[in-house]
Amino acid sequence: MHETVFVQLAAILVLGILGNWISWKIHLPAILILLLTGFLIGPVLQWINPDQLFGEGLFPIVSLSVAIILFEGGLSLSYKQLKDLKAVVLRLVTMGVVLTFVLISLAAHYLLGLNLKIAILLGSILVVTGPTVIVPLLHNLRVKRDIGQAILWEGIINDPIGATMALIVFEVIIAKSLEQAIAVLLLAIFKTILMGTLLGALGAFVLIFLMKRYWLPDFLHNPVTLMILIIVFGLANHFQPESGLLAVTLMGIFMANQRVVPISHILEFKENLRLILIAVLFIILSARLNLKDIPFSEPSAYLFLATLILIVRPLVISLSTIGTSLNWREKVLLFWMAHRGIIAAAVSSIFGIYLMEKGEPQGAQLMSYTFFVIVSTVTFYGLTAGKVANYLKLSFANPQGILMIGAHNWGRKLARFLKEQGINIILVDSNKHNVKLARKEGCEAYEGNILSESFQDSLDLSETGKLFALTSNDEVNTLACLHYAEIFGRRNIFQIAYHEPELATDFEPLPGWRGRILFNKQITYDRIEDLLSRNAEFCVFSITEKSSFNEFLEAGEERLPLILRKPDGTLEVWAEDIPPEP
């Protein structure tokens, strides 16, 4: 018995991580792979039954996992990055939520034939555009920063609002009188906002206080953060059901926008945890579905779905963004970001089961239509959002631009040359004179400290996928590589060789701190400067076949390869460890 449970738990975890790797390899949204995996091991092959495996602990586990995901989402919400889009986000999570609720409720009543109470409840459940789907999709799409932040804020803030709204609507529709319904509505809204804000702020304050006073050793920062998060979530739900999600989201936002203690290490830990939790949750919830109960054969269900995608969402976005700074492309992309996720699945299951136990015949339909919308929107938007974003020129799923640190003489020459080849280059230097020269020469250049968080926030890196650290200061290069490895990944971080191999140096960081060495260890900053002073130049060499590639390499020091550009536009950088192949 215990061995069977262990095997099933291990299988869910392994398949979840494997699904993420497969999605990265074949360039498909991870959510689709995870849904298919859940369907396969659950209703199709019947290897795993989540209800039997977890019992009554299933939904508490789901709720707590969603709380951790929302907290991590809150940690990534910076007010500064919103810039001119604060009004857009505010409208989307207020007016947009109300409009969505009203329109979906009407559509459910008239198109699906649900009675008014169940239609209103379904409308409240489906206002959620969950971060469990949005966050991984944005990570894959690499949407332009401003609109990406607006989408992220809407998805994360909508989740606790939607869950709370669904609970309030549920309590209202089961109330015995109009007076009781009004009292329940007003009291629930007041208690949710009060408990969510109060406990979220208190949790953030306690954590900041403990870290600022150094009452916590570094190795306990993440465990204690998780502990406080769970306490805040539990207390909020105790005083007002479903207010815990709002509390942990606000706690994350408060932590993200304070400047008292660093949180990058906490965010990194929670990002890793979020990836695992999302993978596991989607497999578990899709594995517990009975495919016969989902109305895939009902024309009215598809008419309802088409109404959500083609009428409700565009109308809500159009009305919510009137007079804002969004252009038509950004509005269309917002049309295409209305996935429903885990919160909708969990809430509909809880309410549906309760209604069926009370003899409500449409309780089962509430769950069926919710899961139909979840599966359909995840599939539809997951398969088309990337194409739409690319068509609108708002996405850079495989960005090939280069962030170059060092606007010195040969750095500017290299930047100009790469720009002439159609490669997007951003030059950064702390020397004002170098930056002015770079701008005069037609380069996009910025003056600032590359290690400064505020300076990094000012850069739009949505088209950038690689870092070249080219300064004469090896310490700066290494620290920049260490910092930006979190953004671009270690595969795409490069720095110029730090000294001739035979020379000693006082600065010898751990090997994992450095970026990948450009060219090879013999080609240093001084060596390139010397070569260019002797009339060496950057040039393009066309490779038509393997033999010409080998001939190029056999030319020795007369030719030093830097970048191999493949027919699909992908850039492979020459590095000491793994040289590219054509």
N, C-alpha and C positions, 0 to 999 in steps of 0.2 A: 504493500500500500504506500508506504513512505517513499519507496524507490520510484513508484509510478508518479507520485506528485512531484518529486524532484526532477524527474525526466521531463515532465510537462512544463514546469517552470523554466528549466534550462533551455528547452526547445523554444519557448516564447522569447526569451532573452537573446538566444543565438540567432533566431530567424529575424528578430527586430534589427539587430546590428547588421546582419548580412543583407537585409533589405535596404538599409541605408547605403551600404557599399555598392550594391547592384545598381541602385538609382543613380549614384555618382558615376558609375562606370558607363551606363547606357544613356545618361542624360535624360532621365524621366523623373518626375516628382516622386519623392520617397513615399508620400502618402498613398499613391496608387499601388505601389509595390506592397506596402504594408496591408492595405485593404484586401488585395488579392490573396496575400498570404493568410490572413485571418479567415477569409471565406474558404480557402482550400483546406486548412487544418481543422476548421470548425464544421460548418454545415455540409461541406462536400465530402471530406474523408472521415469526419467525426473522430479525429484523433484527440481533440481537446474540447472539453465542455467547461467554459469559465465559471458558469453558475455552480457546477458541481465541485470544481477545483477550489474556488474561493468562498463559496457559500454566502452567508450574510455579510461577509467582509468585503465583497466585491465593490459595492458603491462607496463605502468609506475610503477604500484604497483609491478608487477613481477620483473622488473629491479631493483627497489629500494630494494626489499626484498633480491634478489640475491647479491646485493652490501653489505648488512649487513652480509649475510652469508659468503661472501668472506673475509670481514674485520675480522670477528671472526676467520675464518680459518687462515688468516695471523697472528693473535695474537698468534696462537698455533705453529707457525713455528720458531723453535729456531735453529740457525746455529750450536750451540754446540751439539745438539742431532743428527745432521747428521753425525758427526764424519768422517768416511772414505767414505761416500756415496755422498759427494758433487759432484764429477765428474759424478756419475750415474744420479743424478737429473738434472744436467746441460745438459747432453746428451739427457735425456728423453724429456725435454721441448724445446730443439732446434732441434737436428737431428731427434729425435723421432717424433716430431710434423710434420716436413716436410715429412718424410717417410710415416707417416700415411695419410697425406693429398694426396700425390701422389698416393698411392696404393688404397685408397678408391675411389678417383676420377676415376681411371682406371676401378675398379670393377663396379662402378655405370654406367659408360658408356657402358661397354661391357656386363655386366650381366643383368642390368635393362633396357637397351636400351634408357637411357636418352641422350639428345643431350649434346655435350661436355661442353657447358657453364653451364647447370644445374647440370651436373655430377661434375664439378669442385666446384660449389657452395655447393653441398651436401657434397663433400669431406671436404671442409673447415668447415662446420658445425659439422661434426661428428668426428673431431679431439679431441673434448672436452671429457675428462673423469671427469665429474663434481663432486665437493665436496658435493653437495646436496645428492648424493647417497653414495659416498665413506666414508664420515665422519661418518654417522650413522652405516654403515656396519663395519668399523674398530672398532668402539666403542663396537659393539656386539661380534666381533671376538677375541678381545684382542690379535692381532698379535704381534709377537716379535718386540721389540722396534725399532731396526735399520731399518728393512725392512718396518715396519709400517710407520716410518717417511718418507721414500723414497716414498711410495705410497701416503701419505698425501700431500707431497710437489708437486708431479706430478699432483695430482688431483686439488689442489688449484691454482697452477701457470698456468696450462693448460686452466683453465676456461677463464680468461681475454684474454689470448693469442688466444684461439680459437674464442672467440666472435669478437675480433679485426680482426683476419684473415678473418672471414666470411664477415665482413663488407667491408674490403678492396677488397676482391674477388668480392663481389657484385658490388661495385662501378666500378671495372675494367671491368666486363662483360657488364655493361650497358653503358660504355664509347663509344663514337661515332667513335673513331679512335685509332690506335695503339699508336700514340704519346700521346694522351690524357690518355690512359690507363696506360702507363708507368709513366707519370707525376702524375697521381692520386695515383698510387702504392707507389712511392717514397715519395711523400708528406705525405700521410696517415701514413706510417710507422714512418717517422720522427716525425710528430706531436703527434702520439700516445705515442711513447716512451718518448718524451719531456714532454708532458702534464702529463702523468701518473706518471713519476718519480718526476717531479717538484712539482706537487700538492700533491702527496702522502707524499713526504718528508716535504713539508710545513705544511700539516695538522698534521703530527706527531710532528713537532717542536713546533707548536702553543700549542698543547695539553700538551706536556711535559713542556713547559715554564709556562703555567698557573698553572699546578699542582705543579711544583717545587717551584714557588714563593708563593704558598698558596693563589693564587687569587681566587681559587675555593674551597668552602666548600665540604667536603666529599660527602654530599648527592647530589651534582650537578655533580660529576665526570662522572657518566654514562649518564645522559641527555646531558651534553655538548659534550661528546665523540660522541654520536649519532648525535648531531647537526653538529659538524665539519665534520663527515663522510658524511652527506648528502650534506653539502656545497661543499666538495671536489668532490664528485660524480657528482653533478650538474655542477660545473664549468668545470670539465674535459670534460664532455659530450657536454657542450656548445662550447668549443673551438675545440674539435675533437670527433665526435660521437663514442660511445662505448669505449672511453679511460677511462671512469669513473671506470669501473671494475678493470682495471690495477692500477689506482690511489689508490683505497681503499684497494686493496690487498697489495700493497707496503706500504701503511700507516700502515696497521696491522703488516707487517713484521718489519718495522722500530720500531714500539712500542714494539714488542716482544723481540727485540735484544738490546734495550737500557737498561742501568742499573742506570738511574737517578731517576726514579720514579717507585713505585710498580704498577702493572697492574692486579694483581690476581683478585681483586674485579670487574674490568671491564670485564675481561675474563669470570668470572662466570656469570655475567649478560648477556653477549652476547651469551654464551652457552645456557642459558635458552631461550633467544629470538630466537636463531637459531633453536632449537627443534620445537618451535611453528611455525616459518615461513616455515620450510621444510614441516611440516605436512600439513599446510594450502595450500601451493603452489602445492604440488602433488595432493591433492584432487581437487583443482580448475582446474588445467590443464588437469587432466584425465577426469574430469566431462564435459569438453567442447568438448571432442572428439566425432566424429560420427564414431561409430565402422564400419559402412559400407565403410567408406573411407580408412580404414587401410587394406592393402593387405594381410590379413591372409590366403587367399585362393590361392595366387599366388606362384607357385613353384620357380620362379625367385627371389622372395623376400627372401625365405628361403636359396637359394643358395648364395645370397648376404650376408645374415646374417652369414652363415657358413664360408664364406670367411673372414669376419671381425674377427670372433672368432678364427678360426683354422689356418688361414694363415697370415692375416695382423698383428694382435697383436703379435703373437709369433715371426714373422719375424722382426718386429720393435724392440721388446725387445732384441732379440738375437743380432741384429746389433748394437743397442745403448749401449749394456753392454759388448761388446768385450773388454777384458783386464781389466775389473773392478774387485772389490773384491767380487762381488755377486757370491754365489754358485748356483748350478743348481736348488736347491729347491726354493731359493728366486726368481730366474728368472721365474720358473713355476708359482709361486704365482703372479708375475707381469703379466704373460699371462692372469691370471684370474681376473684382476682388470681393466676392460675397460667398465664400465657402462656409458651410456649417460644419461644426466639428464635435469634439467630445462633450462639451457642456450640453449641447442640444441633445445628444444621445443619452447622457446620464439623466438629465432632468426629465425628458419624456418617458424614460423607462420607469423612474420612480413614480411619477404622476399617473402614468398609464396603468401600472400595477394597482395602485391605490383605487383608481376609478373602477377598474374591473372588479375588485373586491367589494366595492360599494354597489355593484350592480349596474354600472354605467356601460351600456353596450358599445359605445364608441371609444372606450378607453383603449382598446386594442388598436383601433384605427389611428389614434393619436401617436402611438409608437411606430406603427407601420409607415405612415406618411412622413414622420420625422426622419426615419432611417432612409426612406426613399430619397428625400431631399438631400440628406448628408451624402449618401453614395453618389447620387447624380451630380450634385454641385462639385464635389471633390473630383470626380472623374472629368466633368465638362471643363471646369476652370483649370484643373491641373493639366489637362492636355492642350488647352488653348491659350492660357494666360501668357505663356512664354512667347508664343507666336504673335499675339496681340501686342505685347510690350515691345517686341523687336520691330514690328511694323510701325508702331508709334514712335520708334527711336527713343524709348525711355528705359531700355534694358540692355545690359551688357553681361550676358550669361557667361561669356568666356572673355573677359576684358584682357586686351593685349597691351594696354598703355603701360608706361614706365614712369615711376617716381624716382627722379635722379637727385641725389644729395651731393651738391658740389657744383656751383656755377662758375668755376675757375675757367681758365683759358681752354684747355682741351675738353673739359666737361661741356662747355658751350658748343664747341665744334662737334662733339659727338651728338649732342641734343639736336643741333641744326640738321645734321646728316640724317638722323633717324626720323626727324619730322618730315624731311623731304621724301622719305620712303613711305609716308602715310601713317607713321606710328605716333600715337598721342604721347607727348612728353610733358611732365611737370617738373620744373627745376626748382630746387630749394637751396638757399644759402643764407647764412647769417651775416654775410658781407654785403652791405647795401650797394657798394660799387659794382660788385659782380652781378647782382640782380638787375641793376639798371642797364648794364651792358647786355645782359641776356635778353631783356625786354626790347632794347633797341634792335637787336639782331632777330627779332620776331619770335622769340621763345616765350612760352607761358612760365613765368618765374615769380617766386614769392620769397620775401625776406622773413626769416623767423627761425626759431629754435625747433628743429625737427622732432625733438623729444618732448616738446610742450604739448600738453593735452588740449589747451585752448587753440594753439596753432593747428593741431591736427584736425580739430573740429571745423576749422575754417576752410579746410581743403575738401574739394569734391573728388573723391577717389573712385567714383562709380565706374569710370572707364579705365581704371588703373589696376593692373594685376601683378606687377612686379616692382621690386625695389633694387636700384643700383646705388650702393653707398660708395662714392668716388672721392671723398675728401682725402687730404694728406694726413689727416689725424685718425689713426687706427682706433683710438678709443671711441671717437664719435661714430665711426663706421660700425663698430661692433655693437654699441648700444642701440644704434638705429635699427640694425638687423634684429637684435633681440626684441625690440619694441614692436616692430612691424611684422614680425613672424606671426603674431596673433591675428593680423589682418589679412595678409597675403598667403600665409602658409610657408613653411620652411623651404619647400621646393622652389619658391619664387623669390627668395631673398638672396641677393648677391652683393659681395663687396670686393673691392680691389685688394690684391695681395698686400700684406702689411709690411713686409720687409724682405730683403734678399735672403734666401735660405741660409746663407752662411753667416748672416749678421745676428747678433743677439738683441733682445729687447727686454725692457723692464715690464712691459705690459703683455702678459700671457694669460688670457682668460680661458675658461673651460672650452673645449672644442665645440660643445653644443651651443655656445653663445654666439659664435660667429655665423655669418652668412656663408653661402657657397662661394668659393673663390673664383672670380672671373678669370677667363683665359687659363692661366696656370700660375704657380707660385713664383715663377721667374718674371712675370709681367707685373711690375709694381707701378705705383703712381709715378715715381721718378723715371722709370723706364719708358712709359708712354710719353711723358713730357719730353724726354730726350729724343725719342723716335720722331715726334711731330716737329721738333726743332730742326731735324735733319730731313725735312720735306716729306716725311711719311704722311699718308692721308687715308681717310676712311673711304671705302669704295664698295660697290656691289659686284658680286661674282655669281653668275648664273650657273646653276648645276642642272644638267639635263639628264644625267644618268650616273650610276654608281661609280663608273670609271673616272668621270670628270671630278667627282667628289674626292676620290682618292688622290688624283693628280693635284688637286687644290691643297690637300693636306701635306703632300710630299714636297711642296714648295718650301717647307721649313719656316725659318724666321722671317722670310720675305713677306709671308702672309700670316696674319694672326686672326683667326676666325673669332667673331664676337657673337653673331646671332644667325641662326638658320631659320629662314622664313619658309614655311611649308605652303603648298598650293592653297590650302583652306584659310591662310592668313595667320595661323598659329605661329607664335614665336618660340623657338627653342634656343636658350642661351647657352653659349659655350662656358663650361665650368670645369674646374679641376677634377671634381669627383666623377661626374658622369657626362662625357661629351655627347651631344645629340647625334642622331643618325638620320640620314635622309629617308 
